[in-house]
Amino acid sequence: MSADIGRRIKEIREERNLTQEDLANRLGTYPQSIWRYESGARTPSVRRLEEIAEALGVSAGDLFPQKTEADRWRAHVAGLDEEELSILRDELSVKVRRLTMGLTREDLSDLGRINESIKRMEELLVVKERLAEVEGLLASLQ
């Protein structure tokens, strides 16, 4: 989680065209401290998060990673039982058939390749998230 917050701090800082030194000056600290927060090497206290948020002109909640639509769907689907999943699959199958009516074989082939690419990207994102968690755990153990 520390690395995720650090990425958000960096993302917002860069959106505001601020350097680590600029942010450090606003907080009365050193650029190395900002680097440690952004890299996930150090977790800011709640008070420091509030100060960082104020210095960046955002709410403290904005420093936490935002859930994507895919995350919300995964959470929703995870709570379904087998019967509900079966109904959802059937509904999606019908919708896919309706959407693909009139498409050429080439169109469908393109959609298949795009779908496979999306699946690979999702798998890579999961691996990346897990790696960040492991790095955070390792950093906390040091």
N, CA, C and O atoms as a GROMACS GRO file, in nm:
protein
  568
    1MET      N    1   0.083  -0.119   0.000
    1MET     CA    2   0.000   0.000   0.000
    1MET      C    3   0.087   0.125   0.000
    1MET      O    4   0.053   0.225  -0.062
    2SER      N    5   0.200   0.119   0.070
    2SER     CA    6   0.290   0.234   0.077
    2SER      C    7   0.338   0.275  -0.062
    2SER      O    8   0.345   0.394  -0.094
    3ALA      N    9   0.373   0.174  -0.144
    3ALA     CA   10   0.420   0.204  -0.280
    3ALA      C   11   0.308   0.266  -0.363
    3ALA      O   12   0.332   0.354  -0.445
    4ASP      N   13   0.183   0.220  -0.340
    4ASP     CA   14   0.069   0.275  -0.413
    4ASP      C   15   0.047   0.422  -0.376
    4ASP      O   16   0.021   0.505  -0.464
    5ILE      N   17   0.056   0.453  -0.248
    5ILE     CA   18   0.041   0.592  -0.205
    5ILE      C   19   0.154   0.675  -0.262
    5ILE      O   20   0.133   0.788  -0.307
    6GLY      N   21   0.274   0.620  -0.260
    6GLY     CA   22   0.389   0.691  -0.314
    6GLY      C   23   0.372   0.724  -0.462
    6GLY      O   24   0.405   0.833  -0.507
    7ARG      N   25   0.318   0.626  -0.537
    7ARG     CA   26   0.293   0.650  -0.680
    7ARG      C   27   0.190   0.761  -0.699
    7ARG      O   28   0.202   0.843  -0.790
    8ARG      N   29   0.087   0.764  -0.612
    8ARG     CA   30  -0.014   0.869  -0.623
    8ARG      C   31   0.046   1.006  -0.590
    8ARG      O   32   0.016   1.104  -0.657
    9ILE      N   33   0.131   1.012  -0.488
    9ILE     CA   34   0.197   1.138  -0.454
    9ILE      C   35   0.277   1.187  -0.574
    9ILE      O   36   0.268   1.304  -0.612
   10LYS      N   37   0.356   1.099  -0.633
   10LYS     CA   38   0.438   1.135  -0.748
   10LYS      C   39   0.351   1.178  -0.865
   10LYS      O   40   0.379   1.279  -0.930
   11GLU      N   41   0.246   1.102  -0.892
   11GLU     CA   42   0.157   1.133  -1.004
   11GLU      C   43   0.096   1.273  -0.988
   11GLU      O   44   0.096   1.352  -1.083
   12ILE      N   45   0.044   1.303  -0.870
   12ILE     CA   46  -0.019   1.433  -0.846
   12ILE      C   47   0.085   1.544  -0.849
   12ILE      O   48   0.061   1.652  -0.904
   13ARG      N   49   0.202   1.517  -0.789
   13ARG     CA   50   0.310   1.618  -0.790
   13ARG      C   51   0.349   1.654  -0.932
   13ARG      O   52   0.364   1.771  -0.966
   14GLU      N   53   0.364   1.550  -1.017
   14GLU     CA   54   0.403   1.574  -1.156
   14GLU      C   55   0.292   1.643  -1.235
   14GLU      O   56   0.320   1.724  -1.323
   15GLU      N   57   0.166   1.611  -1.204
   15GLU     CA   58   0.054   1.680  -1.270
   15GLU      C   59   0.059   1.830  -1.242
   15GLU      O   60   0.016   1.911  -1.324
   16ARG      N   61   0.111   1.866  -1.126
   16ARG     CA   62   0.120   2.006  -1.087
   16ARG      C   63   0.256   2.068  -1.124
   16ARG      O   64   0.288   2.180  -1.084
   17ASN      N   65   0.332   1.992  -1.203
   17ASN     CA   66   0.464   2.039  -1.249
   17ASN      C   67   0.555   2.082  -1.133
   17ASN      O   68   0.626   2.182  -1.141
   18LEU      N   69   0.551   2.004  -1.027
   18LEU     CA   70   0.637   2.030  -0.912
   18LEU      C   71   0.750   1.928  -0.909
   18LEU      O   72   0.731   1.812  -0.946
   19THR      N   73   0.866   1.970  -0.868
   19THR     CA   74   0.977   1.878  -0.847
   19THR      C   75   0.969   1.825  -0.704
   19THR      O   76   0.893   1.875  -0.622
   20GLN      N   77   1.048   1.723  -0.676
   20GLN     CA   78   1.054   1.674  -0.539
   20GLN      C   79   1.104   1.784  -0.447
   20GLN      O   80   1.060   1.795  -0.332
   21GLU      N   81   1.195   1.864  -0.497
   21GLU     CA   82   1.249   1.975  -0.417
   21GLU      C   83   1.140   2.078  -0.389
   21GLU      O   84   1.131   2.130  -0.277
   22ASP      N   85   1.056   2.109  -0.489
   22ASP     CA   86   0.945   2.203  -0.468
   22ASP      C   87   0.854   2.154  -0.356
   22ASP      O   88   0.819   2.230  -0.265
   23LEU      N   89   0.815   2.027  -0.364
   23LEU     CA   90   0.725   1.972  -0.263
   23LEU      C   91   0.793   1.969  -0.127
   23LEU      O   92   0.731   2.000  -0.026
   24ALA      N   93   0.920   1.932  -0.125
   24ALA     CA   94   0.994   1.929   0.001
   24ALA      C   95   0.997   2.067   0.064
   24ALA      O   96   0.979   2.080   0.185
   25ASN      N   97   1.020   2.171  -0.016
   25ASN     CA   98   1.023   2.309   0.036
   25ASN      C   99   0.888   2.347   0.096
   25ASN      O  100   0.882   2.412   0.200
   26ARG      N  101   0.780   2.307   0.029
   26ARG     CA  102   0.646   2.338   0.081
   26ARG      C  103   0.621   2.269   0.216
   26ARG      O  104   0.545   2.318   0.299
   27LEU      N  105   0.686   2.154   0.235
   27LEU     CA  106   0.665   2.077   0.358
   27LEU      C  107   0.772   2.104   0.463
   27LEU      O  108   0.761   2.057   0.577
   28GLY      N  109   0.875   2.181   0.426
   28GLY     CA  110   0.983   2.208   0.520
   28GLY      C  111   1.066   2.084   0.550
   28GLY      O  112   1.107   2.061   0.664
   29THR      N  113   1.090   2.003   0.446
   29THR     CA  114   1.168   1.882   0.462
   29THR      C  115   1.269   1.870   0.348
   29THR      O  116   1.288   1.966   0.273
   30TYR      N  117   1.333   1.757   0.335
   30TYR     CA  118   1.434   1.736   0.232
   30TYR      C  119   1.377   1.660   0.112
   30TYR      O  120   1.285   1.580   0.129
   31PRO      N  121   1.431   1.684  -0.007
   31PRO     CA  122   1.385   1.610  -0.126
   31PRO      C  123   1.400   1.458  -0.109
   31PRO      O  124   1.321   1.382  -0.165
   32GLN      N  125   1.500   1.415  -0.032
   32GLN     CA  126   1.519   1.272  -0.010
   32GLN      C  127   1.396   1.211   0.060
   32GLN      O  128   1.360   1.096   0.034
   33SER      N  129   1.333   1.287   0.147
   33SER     CA  130   1.212   1.238   0.215
   33SER      C  131   1.101   1.215   0.114
   33SER      O  132   1.028   1.116   0.121
   34ILE      N  133   1.088   1.308   0.020
   34ILE     CA  134   0.984   1.294  -0.083
   34ILE      C  135   1.015   1.171  -0.168
   34ILE      O  136   0.925   1.094  -0.201
   35TRP      N  137   1.142   1.153  -0.204
   35TRP     CA  138   1.181   1.036  -0.283
   35TRP      C  139   1.145   0.908  -0.207
   35TRP      O  140   1.093   0.813  -0.267
   36ARG      N  141   1.172   0.904  -0.077
   36ARG     CA  142   1.143   0.784   0.003
   36ARG      C  143   0.992   0.754   0.003
   36ARG      O  144   0.951   0.639  -0.008
   37TYR      N  145   0.910   0.859   0.016
   37TYR     CA  146   0.764   0.838   0.012
   37TYR      C  147   0.722   0.786  -0.125
   37TYR      O  148   0.646   0.690  -0.135
   38GLU      N  149   0.771   0.851  -0.229
   38GLU     CA  150   0.729   0.816  -0.364
   38GLU      C  151   0.776   0.677  -0.406
   38GLU      O  152   0.708   0.609  -0.483
   39SER      N  153   0.890   0.635  -0.358
   39SER     CA  154   0.944   0.503  -0.394
   39SER      C  155   0.885   0.391  -0.309
   39SER      O  156   0.903   0.273  -0.338
   40GLY      N  157   0.813   0.430  -0.204
   40GLY     CA  158   0.757   0.330  -0.114
   40GLY      C  159   0.855   0.282  -0.008
   40GLY      O  160   0.823   0.192   0.069
   41ALA      N  161   0.975   0.344  -0.005
   41ALA     CA  162   1.075   0.306   0.094
   41ALA      C  163   1.034   0.348   0.235
   41ALA      O  164   1.079   0.291   0.334
   42ARG      N  165   0.948   0.449   0.241
   42ARG     CA  166   0.901   0.500   0.371
   42ARG      C  167   0.753   0.533   0.359
   42ARG      O  168   0.708   0.584   0.256
   43THR      N  169   0.679   0.505   0.462
   43THR     CA  170   0.536   0.534   0.464
   43THR      C  171   0.513   0.662   0.545
   43THR      O  172   0.552   0.669   0.662
   44PRO      N  173   0.450   0.762   0.484
   44PRO     CA  174   0.422   0.885   0.559
   44PRO      C  175   0.318   0.860   0.668
   44PRO      O  176   0.227   0.779   0.651
   45SER      N  177   0.332   0.931   0.777
   45SER     CA  178   0.231   0.922   0.883
   45SER      C  179   0.102   0.985   0.834
   45SER      O  180   0.099   1.051   0.730
   46VAL      N  181  -0.005   0.964   0.908
   46VAL     CA  182  -0.134   1.023   0.870
   46VAL      C  183  -0.121   1.176   0.868
   46VAL      O  184  -0.170   1.242   0.777
   47ARG      N  185  -0.055   1.230   0.968
   47ARG     CA  186  -0.036   1.375   0.973
   47ARG      C  187   0.042   1.424   0.852
   47ARG      O  188   0.009   1.526   0.792
   48ARG      N  189   0.148   1.350   0.816
   48ARG     CA  190   0.230   1.389   0.701
   48ARG      C  191   0.150   1.376   0.572
   48ARG      O  192   0.165   1.459   0.481
   49LEU      N  193   0.066   1.273   0.561
   49LEU     CA  194  -0.020   1.260   0.442
   49LEU      C  195  -0.111   1.381   0.428
   49LEU      O  196  -0.131   1.432   0.318
   50GLU      N  197  -0.166   1.427   0.538
   50GLU     CA  198  -0.252   1.546   0.534
   50GLU      C  199  -0.173   1.668   0.490
   50GLU      O  200  -0.223   1.749   0.413
   51GLU      N  201  -0.050   1.680   0.538
   51GLU     CA  202   0.036   1.792   0.497
   51GLU      C  203   0.071   1.785   0.349
   51GLU      O  204   0.070   1.886   0.278
   52ILE      N  205   0.103   1.665   0.303
   52ILE     CA  206   0.135   1.646   0.161
   52ILE      C  207   0.014   1.682   0.076
   52ILE      O  208   0.027   1.753  -0.024
   53ALA      N  209  -0.103   1.633   0.116
   53ALA     CA  210  -0.226   1.662   0.041
   53ALA      C  211  -0.249   1.813   0.034
   53ALA      O  212  -0.282   1.866  -0.072
   54GLU      N  213  -0.233   1.879   0.146
   54GLU     CA  214  -0.252   2.026   0.148
   54GLU      C  215  -0.151   2.095   0.057
   54GLU      O  216  -0.186   2.188  -0.016
   55ALA      N  217  -0.026   2.051   0.062
   55ALA     CA  218   0.078   2.112  -0.022
   55ALA      C  219   0.051   2.090  -0.170
   55ALA      O  220   0.089   2.172  -0.254
   56LEU      N  221  -0.016   1.979  -0.203
   56LEU     CA  222  -0.049   1.950  -0.343
   56LEU      C  223  -0.186   2.004  -0.383
   56LEU      O  224  -0.222   1.999  -0.501
   57GLY      N  225  -0.260   2.055  -0.287
   57GLY     CA  226  -0.392   2.111  -0.316
   57GLY      C  227  -0.499   2.006  -0.343
   57GLY      O  228  -0.589   2.027  -0.423
   58VAL      N  229  -0.488   1.891  -0.275
   58VAL     CA  230  -0.586   1.783  -0.291
   58VAL      C  231  -0.631   1.738  -0.152
   58VAL      O  232  -0.576   1.781  -0.051
   59SER      N  233  -0.730   1.650  -0.148
   59SER     CA  234  -0.770   1.591  -0.020
   59SER      C  235  -0.677   1.473   0.009
   59SER      O  236  -0.616   1.417  -0.082
   60ALA      N  237  -0.669   1.436   0.135
   60ALA     CA  238  -0.585   1.321   0.173
   60ALA      C  239  -0.634   1.194   0.103
   60ALA      O  240  -0.554   1.107   0.068
   61GLY      N  241  -0.764   1.184   0.082
   61GLY     CA  242  -0.819   1.067   0.013
   61GLY      C  243  -0.769   1.054  -0.129
   61GLY      O  244  -0.761   0.943  -0.183
   62ASP      N  245  -0.736   1.167  -0.192
   62ASP     CA  246  -0.684   1.164  -0.329
   62ASP      C  247  -0.547   1.099  -0.338
   62ASP      O  248  -0.503   1.061  -0.446
   63LEU      N  249  -0.479   1.085  -0.224
   63LEU     CA  250  -0.346   1.023  -0.224
   63LEU      C  251  -0.353   0.872  -0.225
   63LEU      O  252  -0.252   0.804  -0.245
   64PHE      N  253  -0.472   0.818  -0.203
   64PHE     CA  254  -0.489   0.673  -0.206
   64PHE      C  255  -0.527   0.631  -0.346
   64PHE      O  256  -0.598   0.703  -0.415
   65PRO      N  257  -0.478   0.513  -0.388
   65PRO     CA  258  -0.509   0.465  -0.523
   65PRO      C  259  -0.660   0.455  -0.544
   65PRO      O  260  -0.734   0.414  -0.455
   66GLN      N  261  -0.704   0.494  -0.663
   66GLN     CA  262  -0.845   0.491  -0.697
   66GLN      C  263  -0.881   0.355  -0.755
   66GLN      O  264  -0.806   0.299  -0.836
   67LYS      N  265  -0.994   0.301  -0.714
   67LYS     CA  266  -1.041   0.174  -0.770
   67LYS      C  267  -1.093   0.199  -0.911
   67LYS      O  268  -1.161   0.298  -0.937
   68THR      N  269  -1.060   0.109  -1.000
   68THR     CA  270  -1.106   0.119  -1.138
   68THR      C  271  -1.240   0.049  -1.152
   68THR      O  272  -1.284  -0.023  -1.061
   69GLU      N  273  -1.304   0.069  -1.264
   69GLU     CA  274  -1.430   0.001  -1.291
   69GLU      C  275  -1.410  -0.150  -1.289
   69GLU      O  276  -1.495  -0.224  -1.240
   70ALA      N  277  -1.296  -0.195  -1.343
   70ALA     CA  278  -1.266  -0.339  -1.343
   70ALA      C  279  -1.255  -0.391  -1.200
   70ALA      O  280  -1.301  -0.502  -1.171
   71ASP      N  281  -1.194  -0.313  -1.109
   71ASP     CA  282  -1.182  -0.355  -0.969
   71ASP      C  283  -1.321  -0.370  -0.906
   71ASP      O  284  -1.346  -0.465  -0.832
   72ARG      N  285  -1.409  -0.275  -0.936
   72ARG     CA  286  -1.544  -0.281  -0.881
   72ARG      C  287  -1.620  -0.403  -0.934
   72ARG      O  288  -1.692  -0.469  -0.859
   73TRP      N  289  -1.602  -0.434  -1.063
   73TRP     CA  290  -1.668  -0.552  -1.121
   73TRP      C  291  -1.613  -0.679  -1.060
   73TRP      O  292  -1.689  -0.770  -1.028
   74ARG      N  293  -1.479  -0.687  -1.043
   74ARG     CA  294  -1.419  -0.806  -0.983
   74ARG      C  295  -1.475  -0.830  -0.843
   74ARG      O  296  -1.507  -0.943  -0.806
   75ALA      N  297  -1.486  -0.722  -0.766
   75ALA     CA  298  -1.539  -0.734  -0.630
   75ALA      C  299  -1.684  -0.781  -0.633
   75ALA      O  300  -1.726  -0.863  -0.552
   76HIS      N  301  -1.761  -0.728  -0.728
   76HIS     CA  302  -1.902  -0.767  -0.740
   76HIS      C  303  -1.913  -0.915  -0.779
   76HIS      O  304  -1.989  -0.990  -0.718
   77VAL      N  305  -1.839  -0.955  -0.879
   77VAL     CA  306  -1.846  -1.093  -0.929
   77VAL      C  307  -1.796  -1.190  -0.822
   77VAL      O  308  -1.848  -1.301  -0.811
   78ALA      N  309  -1.697  -1.150  -0.744
   78ALA     CA  310  -1.642  -1.237  -0.641
   78ALA      C  311  -1.748  -1.273  -0.536
   78ALA      O  312  -1.738  -1.378  -0.472
   79GLY      N  313  -1.848  -1.187  -0.520
   79GLY     CA  314  -1.952  -1.213  -0.421
   79GLY      C  315  -2.069  -1.294  -0.474
   79GLY      O  316  -2.164  -1.319  -0.399
   80LEU      N  317  -2.066  -1.336  -0.600
   80LEU     CA  318  -2.178  -1.410  -0.658
   80LEU      C  319  -2.163  -1.560  -0.634
   80LEU      O  320  -2.052  -1.614  -0.631
   81ASP      N  321  -2.278  -1.628  -0.617
   81ASP     CA  322  -2.272  -1.774  -0.606
   81ASP      C  323  -2.277  -1.834  -0.747
   81ASP      O  324  -2.289  -1.761  -0.845
   82GLU      N  325  -2.267  -1.966  -0.755
   82GLU     CA  326  -2.260  -2.034  -0.886
   82GLU      C  327  -2.383  -2.007  -0.973
   82GLU      O  328  -2.370  -1.986  -1.093
   83GLU      N  329  -2.502  -2.006  -0.913
   83GLU     CA  330  -2.623  -1.982  -0.990
   83GLU      C  331  -2.623  -1.840  -1.048
   83GLU      O  332  -2.658  -1.819  -1.164
   84GLU      N  333  -2.583  -1.743  -0.967
   84GLU     CA  334  -2.578  -1.604  -1.013
   84GLU      C  335  -2.473  -1.588  -1.123
   84GLU      O  336  -2.495  -1.516  -1.221
   85LEU      N  337  -2.358  -1.656  -1.107
   85LEU     CA  338  -2.254  -1.652  -1.211
   85LEU      C  339  -2.304  -1.711  -1.342
   85LEU      O  340  -2.275  -1.660  -1.449
   86SER      N  341  -2.379  -1.820  -1.332
   86SER     CA  342  -2.434  -1.885  -1.451
   86SER      C  343  -2.531  -1.791  -1.523
   86SER      O  344  -2.527  -1.780  -1.646
   87ILE      N  345  -2.616  -1.724  -1.448
   87ILE     CA  346  -2.710  -1.627  -1.508
   87ILE      C  347  -2.634  -1.515  -1.575
   87ILE      O  348  -2.666  -1.475  -1.687
   88LEU      N  349  -2.531  -1.463  -1.507
   88LEU     CA  350  -2.450  -1.354  -1.564
   88LEU      C  351  -2.382  -1.398  -1.692
   88LEU      O  352  -2.381  -1.324  -1.790
   89ARG      N  353  -2.325  -1.520  -1.693
   89ARG     CA  354  -2.260  -1.572  -1.815
   89ARG      C  355  -2.360  -1.580  -1.930
   89ARG      O  356  -2.329  -1.542  -2.043
   90ASP      N  357  -2.481  -1.631  -1.901
   90ASP     CA  358  -2.585  -1.644  -2.004
   90ASP      C  359  -2.622  -1.507  -2.061
   90ASP      O  360  -2.634  -1.490  -2.182
   91GLU      N  361  -2.641  -1.410  -1.972
   91GLU     CA  362  -2.678  -1.275  -2.016
   91GLU      C  363  -2.568  -1.214  -2.102
   91GLU      O  364  -2.594  -1.153  -2.205
   92LEU      N  365  -2.444  -1.232  -2.058
   92LEU     CA  366  -2.332  -1.178  -2.134
   92LEU      C  367  -2.320  -1.246  -2.270
   92LEU      O  368  -2.289  -1.182  -2.370
   93SER      N  369  -2.344  -1.376  -2.273
   93SER     CA  370  -2.337  -1.451  -2.398
   93SER      C  371  -2.439  -1.397  -2.498
   93SER      O  372  -2.407  -1.378  -2.616
   94VAL      N  373  -2.561  -1.373  -2.451
   94VAL     CA  374  -2.666  -1.318  -2.538
   94VAL      C  375  -2.625  -1.179  -2.588
   94VAL      O  376  -2.642  -1.149  -2.706
   95LYS      N  377  -2.572  -1.097  -2.500
   95LYS     CA  378  -2.530  -0.962  -2.541
   95LYS      C  379  -2.417  -0.966  -2.642
   95LYS      O  380  -2.415  -0.888  -2.737
   96VAL      N  381  -2.322  -1.057  -2.621
   96VAL     CA  382  -2.210  -1.070  -2.715
   96VAL      C  383  -2.262  -1.113  -2.852
   96VAL      O  384  -2.219  -1.059  -2.954
   97ARG      N  385  -2.355  -1.210  -2.854
   97ARG     CA  386  -2.412  -1.253  -2.983
   97ARG      C  387  -2.481  -1.138  -3.054
   97ARG      O  388  -2.467  -1.123  -3.176
   98ARG      N  389  -2.555  -1.058  -2.981
   98ARG     CA  390  -2.624  -0.943  -3.042
   98ARG      C  391  -2.523  -0.842  -3.097
   98ARG      O  392  -2.541  -0.788  -3.206
   99LEU      N  393  -2.418  -0.817  -3.019
   99LEU     CA  394  -2.318  -0.719  -3.061
   99LEU      C  395  -2.240  -0.765  -3.183
   99LEU      O  396  -2.199  -0.683  -3.265
  100THR      N  397  -2.219  -0.895  -3.195
  100THR     CA  398  -2.135  -0.946  -3.304
  100THR      C  399  -2.213  -0.976  -3.431
  100THR      O  400  -2.153  -1.009  -3.533
  101MET      N  401  -2.343  -0.966  -3.427
  101MET     CA  402  -2.422  -0.990  -3.548
  101MET      C  403  -2.383  -0.886  -3.653
  101MET      O  404  -2.377  -0.767  -3.623
  102GLY      N  405  -2.358  -0.930  -3.773
  102GLY     CA  406  -2.323  -0.839  -3.881
  102GLY      C  407  -2.174  -0.812  -3.893
  102GLY      O  408  -2.131  -0.746  -3.988
  103LEU      N  409  -2.095  -0.862  -3.799
  103LEU     CA  410  -1.951  -0.842  -3.808
  103LEU      C  411  -1.890  -0.948  -3.900
  103LEU      O  412  -1.938  -1.062  -3.905
  104THR      N  413  -1.786  -0.912  -3.971
  104THR     CA  414  -1.717  -1.007  -4.058
  104THR      C  415  -1.627  -1.097  -3.974
  104THR      O  416  -1.601  -1.069  -3.857
  105ARG      N  417  -1.579  -1.206  -4.035
  105ARG     CA  418  -1.485  -1.295  -3.967
  105ARG      C  419  -1.359  -1.219  -3.926
  105ARG      O  420  -1.302  -1.243  -3.820
  106GLU      N  421  -1.316  -1.127  -4.012
  106GLU     CA  422  -1.197  -1.047  -3.981
  106GLU      C  423  -1.221  -0.960  -3.858
  106GLU      O  424  -1.134  -0.948  -3.771
  107ASP      N  425  -1.340  -0.900  -3.851
  107ASP     CA  426  -1.375  -0.819  -3.734
  107ASP      C  427  -1.370  -0.903  -3.607
  107ASP      O  428  -1.313  -0.862  -3.506
  108LEU      N  429  -1.430  -1.022  -3.614
  108LEU     CA  430  -1.432  -1.111  -3.499
  108LEU      C  431  -1.293  -1.157  -3.461
  108LEU      O  432  -1.260  -1.170  -3.343
  109SER      N  433  -1.211  -1.181  -3.561
  109SER     CA  434  -1.073  -1.222  -3.536
  109SER      C  435  -0.997  -1.108  -3.464
  109SER      O  436  -0.923  -1.132  -3.369
  110ASP      N  437  -1.017  -0.987  -3.512
  110ASP     CA  438  -0.954  -0.870  -3.448
  110ASP      C  439  -1.000  -0.858  -3.303
  110ASP      O  440  -0.919  -0.833  -3.214
  111LEU      N  441  -1.130  -0.876  -3.280
  111LEU     CA  442  -1.183  -0.868  -3.144
  111LEU      C  443  -1.121  -0.976  -3.056
  111LEU      O  444  -1.091  -0.952  -2.939
  112GLY      N  445  -1.102  -1.095  -3.112
  112GLY     CA  446  -1.039  -1.204  -3.036
  112GLY      C  447  -0.897  -1.170  -2.996
  112GLY      O  448  -0.856  -1.194  -2.882
  113ARG      N  449  -0.822  -1.112  -3.090
  113ARG     CA  450  -0.683  -1.073  -3.060
  113ARG      C  451  -0.680  -0.962  -2.955
  113ARG      O  452  -0.597  -0.963  -2.865
  114ILE      N  453  -0.770  -0.867  -2.968
  114ILE     CA  454  -0.777  -0.757  -2.870
  114ILE      C  455  -0.811  -0.813  -2.733
  114ILE      O  456  -0.752  -0.773  -2.633
  115ASN      N  457  -0.906  -0.905  -2.728
  115ASN     CA  458  -0.946  -0.967  -2.601
  115ASN      C  459  -0.829  -1.040  -2.537
  115ASN      O  460  -0.808  -1.029  -2.416
  116GLU      N  461  -0.753  -1.113  -2.615
  116GLU     CA  462  -0.636  -1.185  -2.562
  116GLU      C  463  -0.532  -1.087  -2.510
  116GLU      O  464  -0.471  -1.111  -2.406
  117SER      N  465  -0.511  -0.977  -2.581
  117SER     CA  466  -0.416  -0.875  -2.537
  117SER      C  467  -0.460  -0.814  -2.404
  117SER      O  468  -0.378  -0.791  -2.315
  118ILE      N  469  -0.589  -0.789  -2.392
  118ILE     CA  470  -0.642  -0.732  -2.268
  118ILE      C  471  -0.620  -0.830  -2.153
  118ILE      O  472  -0.581  -0.790  -2.043
  119LYS      N  473  -0.646  -0.958  -2.177
  119LYS     CA  474  -0.626  -1.059  -2.073
  119LYS      C  475  -0.480  -1.063  -2.028
  119LYS      O  476  -0.451  -1.070  -1.909
  120ARG      N  477  -0.388  -1.058  -2.126
  120ARG     CA  478  -0.245  -1.059  -2.092
  120ARG      C  479  -0.207  -0.935  -2.011
  120ARG      O  480  -0.130  -0.944  -1.916
  121MET      N  481  -0.262  -0.819  -2.051
  121MET     CA  482  -0.232  -0.696  -1.977
  121MET      C  483  -0.287  -0.704  -1.835
  121MET      O  484  -0.220  -0.661  -1.741
  122GLU      N  485  -0.407  -0.759  -1.818
  122GLU     CA  486  -0.464  -0.774  -1.684
  122GLU      C  487  -0.379  -0.866  -1.599
  122GLU      O  488  -0.356  -0.839  -1.482
  123GLU      N  489  -0.331  -0.976  -1.658
  123GLU     CA  490  -0.244  -1.068  -1.587
  123GLU      C  491  -0.114  -0.998  -1.545
  123GLU      O  492  -0.067  -1.017  -1.433
  124LEU      N  493  -0.058  -0.918  -1.635
  124LEU     CA  494   0.065  -0.845  -1.603
  124LEU      C  495   0.041  -0.743  -1.492
  124LEU      O  496   0.127  -0.724  -1.406
  125LEU      N  497  -0.075  -0.679  -1.493
  125LEU     CA  498  -0.107  -0.582  -1.387
  125LEU      C  499  -0.118  -0.652  -1.252
  125LEU      O  500  -0.072  -0.598  -1.151
  126VAL      N  501  -0.177  -0.771  -1.249
  126VAL     CA  502  -0.188  -0.846  -1.124
  126VAL      C  503  -0.047  -0.880  -1.074
  126VAL      O  504  -0.017  -0.865  -0.956
  127VAL      N  505   0.038  -0.926  -1.165
  127VAL     CA  506   0.176  -0.959  -1.127
  127VAL      C  507   0.247  -0.834  -1.075
  127VAL      O  508   0.319  -0.840  -0.976
  128LYS      N  509   0.226  -0.721  -1.143
  128LYS     CA  510   0.290  -0.597  -1.101
  128LYS      C  511   0.242  -0.554  -0.962
  128LYS      O  512   0.322  -0.510  -0.880
  129GLU      N  513   0.111  -0.568  -0.936
  129GLU     CA  514   0.056  -0.534  -0.805
  129GLU      C  515   0.116  -0.623  -0.697
  129GLU      O  516   0.153  -0.575  -0.589
  130ARG      N  517   0.125  -0.753  -0.726
  130ARG     CA  518   0.181  -0.847  -0.628
  130ARG      C  519   0.328  -0.815  -0.602
  130ARG      O  520   0.374  -0.822  -0.488
  131LEU      N  521   0.400  -0.780  -0.708
  131LEU     CA  522   0.542  -0.746  -0.693
  131LEU      C  523   0.556  -0.622  -0.604
  131LEU      O  524   0.645  -0.616  -0.519
  132ALA      N  525   0.470  -0.523  -0.625
  132ALA     CA  526   0.475  -0.402  -0.542
  132ALA      C  527   0.446  -0.436  -0.396
  132ALA      O  528   0.508  -0.380  -0.306
  133GLU      N  529   0.352  -0.528  -0.372
  133GLU     CA  530   0.322  -0.569  -0.236
  133GLU      C  531   0.442  -0.637  -0.171
  133GLU      O  532   0.475  -0.610  -0.056
  134VAL      N  533   0.507  -0.724  -0.248
  134VAL     CA  534   0.625  -0.794  -0.196
  134VAL      C  535   0.736  -0.694  -0.168
  134VAL      O  536   0.803  -0.702  -0.065
  135GLU      N  537   0.757  -0.599  -0.259
  135GLU     CA  538   0.860  -0.498  -0.238
  135GLU      C  539   0.829  -0.416  -0.113
  135GLU      O  540   0.919  -0.382  -0.036
  136GLY      N  541   0.701  -0.384  -0.092
  136GLY     CA  542   0.661  -0.311   0.027
  136GLY      C  543   0.689  -0.390   0.153
  136GLY      O  544   0.736  -0.335   0.253
  137LEU      N  545   0.659  -0.519   0.149
  137LEU     CA  546   0.686  -0.604   0.265
  137LEU      C  547   0.836  -0.612   0.292
  137LEU      O  548   0.880  -0.604   0.406
  138LEU      N  549   0.913  -0.629   0.185
  138LEU     CA  550   1.058  -0.636   0.202
  138LEU      C  551   1.114  -0.507   0.258
  138LEU      O  552   1.202  -0.509   0.344
  139ALA      N  553   1.062  -0.395   0.210
  139ALA     CA  554   1.109  -0.265   0.258
  139ALA      C  555   1.074  -0.248   0.407
  139ALA      O  556   1.152  -0.191   0.483
  140SER      N  557   0.957  -0.296   0.446
  140SER     CA  558   0.918  -0.281   0.587
  140SER      C  559   1.000  -0.371   0.678
  140SER      O  560   1.014  -0.344   0.797
  141LEU      N  561   1.055  -0.480   0.622
  141LEU     CA  562   1.137  -0.570   0.702
  141LEU      C  563   1.279  -0.519   0.720
  141LEU      O  564   1.351  -0.565   0.809
  142GLN      N  565   1.320  -0.426   0.637
  142GLN     CA  566   1.459  -0.378   0.643
  142GLN      C  567   1.479  -0.275   0.749
  142GLN      O  568   1.590  -0.225   0.766
   0.00000   0.00000   0.00000
